[in-house]
Amino acid sequence: MAYITLNTSAALTGLSKRTLWRRIADGQLHTQGGADQGEHARVQLDDVVALSRLRLEPEDHALIVDADAGKAEAQCDLALQFLMQSLPTEAAQWLTAAAKQTYPEAMHQLGRCYITGTGVEANEAVGIEWISRAAALGHSTALHMAQYLMDPNRPAMDGAALDARLDAIEQRVVFAALRKTAAPT
């Protein structure tokens, strides 16, 4: 039986900690070691998944446990699940947690969020900073994006137009990598 923190439980369900505590007191949610654990309470994952706003598959449970444990890759992957299911604020929170651990993909994705205002207040300068930091760590897509974003001759454009341009850059990088791996040796 897997258990996760109260903070992760709140993030997955959208319920406040206070509401979660009420449900624990009512016996609707089960905790590891009983209800008297305070802020360190760990809630049964299956109970939380039943209340989650995310559509989750059983194979996602390990991802949640790993994200809850602070593993940056899992936090980033969980954030992408939130993004795909139109929950951008939650996605940005998980991306921030992973980016603070210098996980390049999370830094790249968080930068994109700042540029478009997805889950965070739009801030192109902060977005460029996160993408540049990911590029400095070797993230290939971020490297190409950073080159474009830092070009002094780049035309000014709104967040949506810039996002479309970044999508085109990402598509070009991915297709080039696919062609390279598919090329006969």
C-alpha positions as CSV (number, residue, x, y, z in Angstrom):
1,M,0.0,0.0,0.0
2,A,1.5,3.4,-1.0
3,Y,1.1,6.6,0.9
4,I,1.8,10.2,-0.1
5,T,2.1,13.5,1.7
6,L,-0.7,15.8,2.5
7,N,0.7,18.4,0.1
8,T,0.8,16.0,-2.8
9,S,-2.7,14.9,-1.9
10,A,-3.9,18.5,-2.1
11,A,-2.2,19.0,-5.4
12,L,-3.8,15.9,-6.9
13,T,-7.3,16.6,-5.7
14,G,-7.5,20.3,-5.6
15,L,-8.8,20.1,-2.1
16,S,-7.5,22.2,0.7
17,K,-5.5,20.6,3.5
18,R,-8.4,21.5,5.8
19,T,-10.9,19.6,3.6
20,L,-8.5,16.6,3.5
21,W,-8.2,16.7,7.3
22,R,-12.0,16.6,7.5
23,R,-12.1,13.6,5.3
24,I,-9.4,11.9,7.3
25,A,-11.4,12.6,10.5
26,D,-14.5,11.2,8.8
27,G,-12.7,8.1,7.8
28,Q,-13.0,8.8,4.1
29,L,-9.2,9.0,3.7
30,H,-6.8,6.6,5.4
31,T,-3.4,7.7,6.7
32,Q,-0.3,5.8,7.5
33,G,0.0,5.6,11.3
34,G,-3.3,7.2,12.1
35,A,-4.8,10.7,11.9
36,D,-2.6,12.3,14.5
37,Q,0.5,12.8,12.3
38,G,-0.1,16.5,11.8
39,E,1.6,18.0,8.7
40,H,3.6,14.8,8.3
41,A,0.5,12.7,7.6
42,R,0.8,10.4,4.7
43,V,-2.5,9.6,2.9
44,Q,-3.3,6.3,1.2
45,L,-2.6,6.8,-2.5
46,D,-5.6,4.9,-3.7
47,D,-7.9,7.1,-1.6
48,V,-6.4,10.2,-3.2
49,V,-6.5,8.8,-6.7
50,A,-10.2,8.3,-6.3
51,L,-10.6,12.0,-5.6
52,S,-8.0,13.2,-8.2
53,R,-8.8,15.6,-10.9
54,L,-6.3,13.8,-13.1
55,R,-7.3,10.9,-15.2
56,L,-4.7,8.4,-13.9
57,E,-3.8,4.9,-14.9
58,P,-2.5,2.3,-12.4
59,E,0.9,2.7,-13.9
60,D,0.9,6.3,-12.9
61,H,0.8,5.5,-9.2
62,A,4.6,4.9,-9.1
63,L,5.1,8.2,-10.9
64,I,3.1,10.0,-8.1
65,V,5.0,8.2,-5.4
66,D,8.3,9.2,-7.0
67,A,7.2,12.8,-7.5
68,D,6.0,13.0,-3.9
69,A,9.4,11.7,-2.8
70,G,11.0,14.7,-4.6
71,K,12.4,13.0,-7.7
72,A,12.8,15.7,-10.3
73,E,12.1,13.5,-13.4
74,A,8.9,12.2,-11.9
75,Q,7.9,15.7,-10.8
76,C,8.4,16.9,-14.4
77,D,6.5,14.0,-15.8
78,L,3.6,14.5,-13.4
79,A,3.6,18.2,-14.4
80,L,3.3,17.2,-18.1
81,Q,0.3,15.1,-17.1
82,F,-1.3,18.2,-15.5
83,L,-0.6,20.2,-18.6
84,M,-2.1,17.6,-20.9
85,Q,-5.2,17.5,-18.8
86,S,-5.6,21.3,-18.8
87,L,-4.5,21.9,-15.2
88,P,-1.7,24.5,-15.8
89,T,-1.4,26.0,-12.3
90,E,-0.7,22.6,-10.8
91,A,1.7,21.8,-13.7
92,A,3.7,25.0,-13.0
93,Q,4.0,24.1,-9.4
94,W,5.5,20.6,-10.2
95,L,7.7,22.1,-12.9
96,T,9.0,24.7,-10.5
97,A,9.9,21.9,-7.9
98,A,11.8,19.9,-10.5
99,A,13.4,23.0,-12.1
100,K,14.8,24.1,-8.7
101,Q,16.6,20.7,-8.7
102,T,18.2,21.8,-12.0
103,Y,16.3,19.2,-14.0
104,P,16.8,20.5,-17.6
105,E,13.5,19.3,-19.1
106,A,11.5,20.9,-16.2
107,M,13.5,24.1,-16.7
108,H,12.7,24.1,-20.4
109,Q,9.0,23.5,-19.8
110,L,8.8,26.0,-17.0
111,G,10.4,28.6,-19.3
112,R,7.7,27.9,-21.9
113,C,5.0,28.3,-19.2
114,Y,6.4,31.7,-18.3
115,I,6.6,32.8,-21.9
116,T,2.9,31.9,-22.5
117,G,1.5,32.6,-19.1
118,T,0.5,29.0,-18.7
119,G,-0.1,28.4,-15.0
120,V,2.0,31.4,-14.0
121,E,1.9,35.1,-14.7
122,A,3.4,35.7,-18.2
123,N,7.0,36.9,-18.0
124,E,9.1,36.6,-21.1
125,A,12.3,37.5,-19.3
126,V,11.9,34.8,-16.7
127,G,10.9,32.3,-19.4
128,I,14.0,33.1,-21.4
129,E,16.1,32.7,-18.2
130,W,14.7,29.2,-17.5
131,I,15.2,28.1,-21.1
132,S,18.7,29.5,-21.1
133,R,19.6,27.6,-17.9
134,A,18.3,24.4,-19.4
135,A,20.3,25.1,-22.6
136,A,23.4,25.6,-20.4
137,L,22.9,22.1,-19.0
138,G,22.8,20.6,-22.5
139,H,19.1,20.4,-23.2
140,S,19.1,20.4,-27.0
141,T,15.7,21.9,-27.7
142,A,16.3,24.6,-25.1
143,L,19.7,25.4,-26.8
144,H,18.0,26.1,-30.1
145,M,15.3,28.1,-28.4
146,A,17.8,30.1,-26.4
147,Q,19.7,31.0,-29.5
148,Y,16.5,32.3,-31.1
149,L,15.3,34.1,-27.9
150,M,18.6,35.8,-27.4
151,D,18.9,37.1,-30.9
152,P,18.9,40.8,-30.8
153,N,17.3,40.9,-34.2
154,R,14.4,38.7,-33.2
155,P,11.1,40.5,-33.9
156,A,8.9,41.4,-30.9
157,M,5.8,39.3,-30.7
158,D,3.1,38.4,-28.2
159,G,3.2,35.3,-26.1
160,A,1.0,33.2,-28.4
161,A,3.1,34.1,-31.5
162,L,6.4,33.4,-29.6
163,D,5.0,30.1,-28.4
164,A,4.2,29.1,-32.0
165,R,7.7,30.0,-33.0
166,L,9.1,28.0,-30.2
167,D,6.9,25.1,-31.2
168,A,8.3,25.3,-34.7
169,I,11.9,25.2,-33.3
170,E,11.1,22.2,-31.1
171,Q,9.5,20.4,-34.1
172,R,12.6,21.1,-36.2
173,V,14.9,19.8,-33.5
174,V,12.9,16.6,-32.9
175,F,12.6,15.8,-36.6
176,A,16.3,16.4,-37.1
177,A,17.0,14.0,-34.2
178,L,14.6,11.4,-35.7
179,R,16.2,11.7,-39.1
180,K,19.7,11.2,-37.5
181,T,18.6,8.1,-35.7
182,A,16.8,6.7,-38.7
183,A,19.7,7.3,-41.1
184,P,21.4,4.1,-42.4
185,T,24.8,3.4,-40.9
